[in-house]
Amino acid sequence: MSKQYDDAAAAESQPEWLQAYVESPEKQKALYKRTLLIVVLSQIFGGAGLAAGITVGALLAKDMLGTDTVAGLPTALFTLGSAGAALVVGRLSQQYGRRAGLASGFLTGGIGAIGVIIAAVTNNVYLLFAALLVYGAGSATNLQARYAGTDLASAKQRATAVSIAMVSTTFGAVAGPNLVDVMGKFAISVGVPALSGPFILAAAAYIVAGLVLLFFLRPDPFVVARAIALAERNARVTSREFIEEEEATDKRGIAVAALIMVLTQMVMVAIMTMTPVHMGRHGHGLSAVGMVIGFHIGAMYLPSLLTGVLVDKIGRAAMAVASGVTLLASGIMAAYAPGESMLWITLALILLGLGWNFGLISGTALLVDATNPTNRAKMQGTIDVMVALSGASGGMLSGMVVANSSFAFLSLAGGVLSLVLIPFVIWSNRN
């Protein structure tokens, strides 16, 4: 009961501007639209920053270390770094709001990208590894930004809100890999190695994304959503009703949402990481690699608007199953595609991105459904840690698997693994 009284006192002590949003549905709708606009703008830059590590991270490590065995290590490192950052960004968002968490994450990612450039110039492998960890903060923030649009969305708008944030990432994420040659030439012109060029773009993009959120994500949508939830709880007549709402967390939904996002991330990162190396072995140049990865990232984000509508209309479970089936098709195609064929490799990577898209949006919507504002941002950060760690595992193991077997084996194994989520999704729908 004292908890209820504490919350009532907190509600009464809210600043006037915040109380105005709590009492006005019109202000809430306007803030929801403004938030989506700011998130879209930041994600355009964030997507460009994300693309650098995906496109040339493995190639940079191979160039500096002279072996394929650890080619998956850069992806593993920046994905591992994103795991720690996801936890911090989630906690900051829960405590201080999305603005503080997301801006801090993007700015930290920009600093990491600068570190990678310095490591490439000095040929310092240890600095490269440390900088990639820090660079991972941008990747974590890029993913967590999708939650900001859901804070003030209704249950029927959540997947669509996620999709709007994700589709905006497409513009930067597709442009990034296709600027590999341009940025490589620019890097050479300023006296740094060509493979560090995309990280110059990443540093600028992440820093701009962070500044956009820092200056323009006001009022903070999570702070407003939390105040609205607090006011609604305080309107309950009895303490029993309050306690029931406080404990209204769907643990089964959280577990299945986590599994969907973890498995799709692991499979996607593993196959994607070794594709540039696989292409290099078959004579494809940096420009071709950039184009394939560009199509892949486009498939990760561009279908989001349609995916969001489908997730909201036909359900989270159906789209999660579609994710597993699509990833299996991608794995089979990647395994049997001729290494010299740009067409088949591109199609396999498009399916890989599409399967990931289905899984991430359905899993994200399910996670938001299963939580409430008292624990939502913190839980989102925790789940994203698991997602990042799974990606780190996929990236780290992918190089070892290919070095000891083949890219075909890796692709088939990833496709089969993705099917594991289907029985769990079916189980989650049981009464």
C-alpha positions as CSV (number, residue, x, y, z in Angstrom):
1,M,0.0,0.0,0.0
2,S,2.9,2.3,0.8
3,K,4.2,1.8,-2.7
4,Q,0.8,3.1,-4.0
5,Y,1.0,6.2,-1.8
6,D,4.5,6.8,-2.9
7,D,3.4,6.7,-6.5
8,A,0.5,9.0,-5.8
9,A,2.9,11.5,-4.2
10,A,5.2,11.2,-7.2
11,A,2.3,11.9,-9.6
12,E,1.3,15.0,-7.6
13,S,4.9,16.3,-7.7
14,Q,5.3,16.1,-11.4
15,P,6.2,19.3,-13.3
16,E,3.4,21.2,-14.9
17,W,4.6,20.5,-18.5
18,L,4.6,16.7,-17.8
19,Q,1.2,16.8,-16.2
20,A,-0.1,18.6,-19.2
21,Y,0.9,15.7,-21.4
22,V,-0.6,13.2,-19.0
23,E,-4.0,15.0,-19.1
24,S,-4.1,15.7,-22.9
25,P,-4.5,12.8,-25.4
26,E,-4.0,15.4,-28.2
27,K,-0.6,16.3,-26.8
28,Q,0.3,12.6,-26.5
29,K,-0.6,12.0,-30.2
30,A,1.4,15.1,-31.3
31,L,4.4,13.9,-29.2
32,Y,4.1,10.4,-30.7
33,K,4.3,11.8,-34.2
34,R,7.2,14.1,-33.3
35,T,9.1,11.3,-31.6
36,L,8.8,9.1,-34.8
37,L,10.1,12.0,-36.9
38,I,13.2,12.5,-34.6
39,V,13.8,8.8,-34.4
40,V,13.6,8.5,-38.2
41,L,16.1,11.3,-38.7
42,S,18.6,9.8,-36.2
43,Q,18.2,6.4,-37.7
44,I,19.2,7.6,-41.1
45,F,22.6,8.6,-39.8
46,G,22.8,5.6,-37.4
47,G,22.2,3.2,-40.3
48,A,25.2,4.7,-42.1
49,G,27.4,4.2,-39.0
50,L,26.2,0.6,-38.5
51,A,27.1,-0.4,-42.1
52,A,30.9,0.2,-41.8
53,G,31.7,-2.5,-39.4
54,I,29.5,-5.0,-41.2
55,T,31.0,-4.3,-44.6
56,V,34.8,-4.1,-43.9
57,G,35.3,-5.2,-40.3
58,A,36.2,-8.8,-41.3
59,L,38.4,-7.6,-44.2
60,L,40.3,-5.2,-42.0
61,A,41.1,-7.9,-39.5
62,K,42.2,-10.3,-42.2
63,D,44.4,-7.6,-43.7
64,M,46.0,-6.7,-40.3
65,L,46.3,-10.3,-39.1
66,G,46.9,-12.2,-42.3
67,T,44.5,-15.1,-41.6
68,D,40.9,-16.0,-42.2
69,T,40.6,-17.9,-38.9
70,V,39.9,-14.7,-36.9
71,A,38.0,-12.9,-39.7
72,G,34.8,-13.2,-37.6
73,L,36.5,-11.6,-34.6
74,P,35.7,-8.0,-35.5
75,T,32.0,-8.7,-35.8
76,A,32.2,-10.7,-32.5
77,L,33.9,-7.8,-30.8
78,F,31.7,-5.0,-31.8
79,T,28.7,-7.2,-31.2
80,L,30.1,-8.0,-27.8
81,G,30.6,-4.3,-27.2
82,S,27.0,-3.7,-28.2
83,A,25.9,-6.2,-25.5
84,G,27.4,-4.1,-22.8
85,A,26.2,-0.9,-24.3
86,A,22.6,-2.4,-24.7
87,L,22.6,-2.9,-20.9
88,V,23.8,0.6,-20.1
89,V,21.5,2.2,-22.7
90,G,18.6,0.3,-21.3
91,R,19.4,1.3,-17.7
92,L,19.9,4.9,-18.7
93,S,16.7,5.0,-20.6
94,Q,14.8,3.5,-17.7
95,Q,16.3,6.0,-15.2
96,Y,16.5,9.2,-17.3
97,G,14.6,8.6,-20.5
98,R,15.3,7.6,-24.1
99,R,17.1,10.9,-24.9
100,A,19.9,10.3,-22.4
101,G,20.3,6.6,-23.2
102,L,20.2,6.8,-27.0
103,A,22.3,10.0,-27.3
104,S,25.0,8.5,-25.1
105,G,25.1,5.3,-27.0
106,F,25.5,6.9,-30.5
107,L,28.2,9.3,-29.3
108,T,30.1,6.5,-27.7
109,G,29.9,4.5,-31.0
110,G,31.3,7.5,-32.8
111,I,34.3,7.6,-30.5
112,G,34.8,3.9,-31.1
113,A,34.8,4.4,-34.9
114,I,37.5,7.1,-34.4
115,G,39.5,4.5,-32.4
116,V,39.3,2.0,-35.3
117,I,40.7,4.7,-37.7
118,I,43.6,5.4,-35.4
119,A,44.3,1.6,-35.0
120,A,44.3,1.2,-38.8
121,V,46.7,4.1,-39.3
122,T,49.1,2.8,-36.6
123,N,48.6,-0.9,-37.5
124,N,47.8,-1.5,-33.8
125,V,45.8,-4.7,-33.5
126,Y,45.1,-4.3,-29.8
127,L,43.8,-0.8,-30.2
128,L,41.6,-2.2,-33.1
129,F,40.0,-4.8,-30.8
130,A,39.4,-2.3,-28.0
131,A,38.0,0.3,-30.4
132,L,35.6,-2.3,-32.0
133,L,34.2,-3.0,-28.6
134,V,33.5,0.7,-28.1
135,Y,32.2,1.0,-31.7
136,G,29.6,-1.6,-30.8
137,A,27.7,0.9,-28.7
138,G,26.4,2.5,-31.9
139,S,25.1,-0.8,-33.1
140,A,23.3,-1.4,-29.8
141,T,21.8,2.1,-29.8
142,N,20.7,1.7,-33.4
143,L,18.6,-1.3,-32.4
144,Q,17.3,0.2,-29.1
145,A,16.1,3.3,-30.9
146,R,13.3,1.2,-32.4
147,Y,11.7,1.1,-28.9
148,A,11.4,4.9,-28.6
149,G,8.6,4.9,-31.2
150,T,6.6,2.4,-29.2
151,D,6.5,4.3,-25.9
152,L,3.4,6.3,-26.8
153,A,2.0,3.8,-29.3
154,S,-1.2,1.8,-28.7
155,A,-1.1,-2.0,-28.8
156,K,-2.2,-2.0,-32.4
157,Q,0.4,0.5,-33.4
158,R,3.5,-1.0,-31.8
159,A,4.9,-3.2,-34.6
160,T,4.1,-0.4,-37.1
161,A,6.0,2.1,-34.9
162,V,9.0,-0.3,-34.7
163,S,8.9,-0.7,-38.5
164,I,8.9,3.1,-39.1
165,A,12.1,3.4,-37.0
166,M,13.7,0.5,-38.8
167,V,12.8,1.4,-42.4
168,S,14.4,4.8,-41.9
169,T,17.7,3.0,-41.1
170,T,17.6,1.7,-44.6
171,F,18.6,5.0,-46.2
172,G,21.9,5.2,-44.3
173,A,22.5,1.4,-44.0
174,V,22.2,0.9,-47.8
175,A,24.2,4.0,-48.7
176,G,27.0,3.0,-46.3
177,P,28.2,-0.2,-48.0
178,N,27.9,1.4,-51.5
179,L,30.2,4.2,-50.3
180,V,32.9,1.8,-49.5
181,D,34.9,2.6,-52.6
182,V,34.3,6.3,-52.3
183,M,35.3,6.4,-48.6
184,G,38.3,4.1,-49.4
185,K,39.6,6.6,-52.0
186,F,38.9,9.5,-49.6
187,A,40.8,7.6,-46.8
188,I,43.8,7.2,-49.2
189,S,43.7,10.8,-50.1
190,V,44.1,11.9,-46.5
191,G,46.8,9.4,-45.8
192,V,45.0,6.6,-44.0
193,P,44.4,2.9,-45.1
194,A,41.5,2.4,-47.6
195,L,39.7,0.0,-45.3
196,S,39.4,2.6,-42.6
197,G,37.5,4.9,-44.9
198,P,34.0,3.5,-44.0
199,F,34.8,4.1,-40.3
200,I,35.4,7.8,-41.1
201,L,31.8,7.8,-42.3
202,A,30.7,5.8,-39.3
203,A,32.3,8.2,-36.8
204,A,30.6,11.3,-38.4
205,A,27.2,9.4,-38.8
206,Y,27.0,8.2,-35.2
207,I,28.0,11.5,-33.7
208,V,25.4,13.4,-35.8
209,A,22.7,10.8,-34.8
210,G,23.6,11.3,-31.1
211,L,23.4,15.1,-31.4
212,V,20.0,14.9,-33.2
213,L,18.6,12.9,-30.3
214,L,20.3,15.0,-27.6
215,F,18.9,18.3,-28.9
216,F,15.6,17.4,-30.4
217,L,14.1,14.4,-28.5
218,R,12.2,16.7,-26.2
219,P,9.9,16.0,-24.4
220,D,11.2,12.5,-23.7
221,P,8.6,10.0,-24.9
222,F,9.5,7.4,-22.2
223,V,9.3,9.9,-19.4
224,V,5.8,10.9,-20.6
225,A,4.7,7.3,-21.1
226,R,5.9,6.4,-17.6
227,A,4.0,9.4,-16.1
228,I,0.8,8.3,-18.0
229,A,1.1,4.8,-16.7
230,L,1.7,6.1,-13.1
231,A,-1.4,8.2,-13.3
232,E,-3.5,5.3,-14.6
233,R,-2.3,3.1,-11.8
234,N,-3.1,5.7,-9.2
235,A,-6.6,5.9,-10.6
236,R,-7.2,2.3,-9.5
237,V,-9.7,1.9,-6.7
238,T,-8.1,-0.8,-4.6
239,S,-4.6,-1.8,-3.7
240,R,-5.3,-5.3,-5.1
241,E,-5.9,-3.8,-8.5
242,F,-2.7,-1.8,-8.2
243,I,-0.7,-4.9,-7.3
244,E,-2.2,-6.9,-10.1
245,E,-1.2,-4.3,-12.6
246,E,2.3,-4.0,-11.1
247,E,2.8,-7.7,-11.6
248,A,1.3,-7.8,-15.1
249,T,4.4,-9.0,-16.8
250,D,4.0,-12.0,-19.2
251,K,7.1,-14.1,-18.5
252,R,6.3,-16.6,-21.2
253,G,6.0,-13.8,-23.7
254,I,9.3,-12.3,-22.6
255,A,11.1,-15.6,-22.9
256,V,9.7,-16.3,-26.4
257,A,10.4,-12.8,-27.6
258,A,14.0,-13.1,-26.4
259,L,14.4,-16.5,-28.2
260,I,13.1,-15.2,-31.5
261,M,15.4,-12.2,-31.5
262,V,18.4,-14.2,-30.2
263,L,18.2,-17.0,-32.8
264,T,17.6,-14.7,-35.7
265,Q,20.5,-12.5,-34.7
266,M,22.9,-15.4,-34.3
267,V,22.1,-16.9,-37.7
268,M,22.1,-13.6,-39.5
269,V,25.4,-12.4,-38.1
270,A,27.2,-15.7,-38.7
271,I,26.3,-16.0,-42.4
272,M,26.7,-12.3,-43.1
273,T,30.1,-12.0,-41.4
274,M,31.7,-14.7,-43.6
275,T,30.1,-13.6,-46.9
276,P,32.7,-10.9,-47.7
277,V,35.5,-13.5,-47.0
278,H,33.7,-16.1,-49.1
279,M,33.3,-13.6,-52.0
280,G,36.9,-12.6,-51.7
281,R,38.0,-16.2,-52.2
282,H,36.0,-16.3,-55.4
283,G,37.6,-13.2,-56.9
284,H,34.9,-10.6,-56.0
285,G,36.3,-7.1,-55.3
286,L,35.5,-4.6,-52.5
287,S,32.9,-2.9,-54.7
288,A,31.0,-6.2,-55.3
289,V,31.1,-7.0,-51.6
290,G,29.7,-3.5,-50.8
291,M,26.9,-4.0,-53.2
292,V,25.9,-7.4,-51.8
293,I,26.0,-6.2,-48.2
294,G,24.0,-3.1,-49.3
295,F,21.2,-5.3,-50.7
296,H,21.4,-7.5,-47.5
297,I,21.0,-4.5,-45.2
298,G,18.3,-3.1,-47.4
299,A,16.4,-6.4,-46.9
300,M,17.0,-6.1,-43.2
301,Y,15.3,-2.7,-42.9
302,L,13.4,-1.7,-46.1
303,P,10.5,-4.2,-45.8
304,S,9.9,-3.0,-42.2
305,L,6.8,-1.0,-43.0
306,L,5.0,-4.0,-44.6
307,T,6.4,-6.3,-41.9
308,G,5.1,-4.0,-39.1
309,V,1.6,-4.0,-40.6
310,L,1.6,-7.8,-41.0
311,V,2.8,-8.3,-37.4
312,D,0.0,-6.0,-36.1
313,K,-2.6,-7.6,-38.4
314,I,-1.9,-11.3,-38.7
315,G,0.0,-11.7,-35.4
316,R,3.4,-12.0,-33.8
317,A,3.5,-15.8,-33.9
318,A,2.8,-16.1,-37.6
319,M,5.6,-13.7,-38.6
320,A,8.0,-15.4,-36.2
321,V,7.4,-18.7,-37.9
322,A,7.9,-16.9,-41.3
323,S,11.2,-15.7,-40.0
324,G,12.5,-19.3,-39.3
325,V,11.4,-20.5,-42.7
326,T,12.9,-17.6,-44.5
327,L,16.3,-18.0,-42.7
328,L,16.3,-21.7,-43.6
329,A,15.7,-20.8,-47.3
330,S,18.6,-18.3,-47.1
331,G,20.9,-20.9,-45.6
332,I,20.2,-23.5,-48.3
333,M,20.6,-20.9,-51.1
334,A,23.9,-19.6,-49.6
335,A,25.2,-23.1,-49.2
336,Y,24.6,-24.2,-52.8
337,A,25.0,-20.9,-54.7
338,P,28.0,-20.9,-57.0
339,G,30.7,-18.7,-55.4
340,E,31.3,-16.9,-58.7
341,S,27.6,-15.9,-59.0
342,M,26.7,-12.4,-57.7
343,L,23.1,-13.1,-58.4
344,W,22.7,-16.1,-56.2
345,I,24.8,-14.7,-53.4
346,T,22.8,-11.5,-53.5
347,L,19.5,-13.4,-53.3
348,A,20.7,-15.5,-50.4
349,L,21.8,-12.4,-48.5
350,I,18.4,-10.7,-49.3
351,L,16.6,-13.6,-47.8
352,L,18.9,-13.6,-44.8
353,G,18.1,-9.9,-44.2
354,L,14.4,-10.5,-44.7
355,G,14.2,-13.4,-42.2
356,W,16.0,-11.3,-39.6
357,N,13.5,-8.5,-40.2
358,F,10.6,-10.7,-39.6
359,G,12.1,-12.1,-36.4
360,L,13.2,-8.7,-35.0
361,I,9.9,-6.9,-35.5
362,S,7.7,-9.8,-34.3
363,G,10.0,-10.3,-31.3
364,T,10.1,-6.6,-30.4
365,A,6.4,-6.2,-30.6
366,L,5.9,-9.4,-28.4
367,L,8.4,-8.0,-25.9
368,V,6.6,-4.6,-25.6
369,D,3.3,-6.5,-25.2
370,A,4.7,-8.6,-22.4
371,T,6.1,-5.7,-20.3
372,N,4.8,-2.5,-18.7
373,P,6.4,1.0,-18.2
374,T,7.7,0.1,-14.7
375,N,10.2,-2.4,-16.2
376,R,10.0,-2.0,-20.0
377,A,13.2,0.0,-20.9
378,K,15.3,-2.0,-18.4
379,M,13.9,-5.3,-19.8
380,Q,14.4,-4.2,-23.4
381,G,18.1,-3.4,-22.6
382,T,18.5,-6.8,-20.9
383,I,17.1,-8.7,-23.9
384,D,19.2,-6.7,-26.3
385,V,22.2,-7.8,-24.3
386,M,21.3,-11.4,-25.0
387,V,20.7,-10.5,-28.7
388,A,24.1,-8.9,-28.9
389,L,25.8,-11.7,-27.2
390,S,24.2,-14.2,-29.6
391,G,25.4,-12.1,-32.5
392,A,28.9,-12.0,-31.0
393,S,28.9,-15.8,-30.7
394,G,27.7,-16.1,-34.3
395,G,30.4,-13.8,-35.6
396,M,33.2,-15.3,-33.5
397,L,32.3,-18.9,-34.4
398,S,31.6,-18.3,-38.0
399,G,35.3,-17.8,-38.9
400,M,36.3,-20.9,-37.0
401,V,33.6,-23.0,-38.7
402,V,34.5,-21.9,-42.2
403,A,38.2,-22.3,-41.5
404,N,37.6,-25.9,-40.4
405,S,34.8,-26.9,-42.8
406,S,33.2,-24.6,-45.4
407,F,31.0,-21.6,-45.9
408,A,28.3,-24.0,-47.2
409,F,28.4,-26.0,-43.9
410,L,28.0,-22.7,-41.9
411,S,25.1,-21.6,-44.1
412,L,23.2,-24.9,-43.8
413,A,23.8,-25.1,-40.0
414,G,22.5,-21.6,-39.6
415,G,19.4,-22.3,-41.6
416,V,18.6,-25.5,-39.6
417,L,19.2,-23.7,-36.3
418,S,16.6,-21.0,-37.1
419,L,13.9,-23.6,-37.2
420,V,14.3,-24.2,-33.4
421,L,12.2,-21.1,-32.7
422,I,9.1,-22.6,-34.4
423,P,8.1,-25.1,-31.6
424,F,8.7,-22.4,-29.0
425,V,6.4,-19.9,-30.8
426,I,3.7,-22.6,-30.9
427,W,4.2,-23.3,-27.2
428,S,3.8,-19.6,-26.4
429,N,0.4,-19.5,-28.0
430,R,-1.0,-22.3,-25.9
431,N,-3.4,-21.3,-23.1
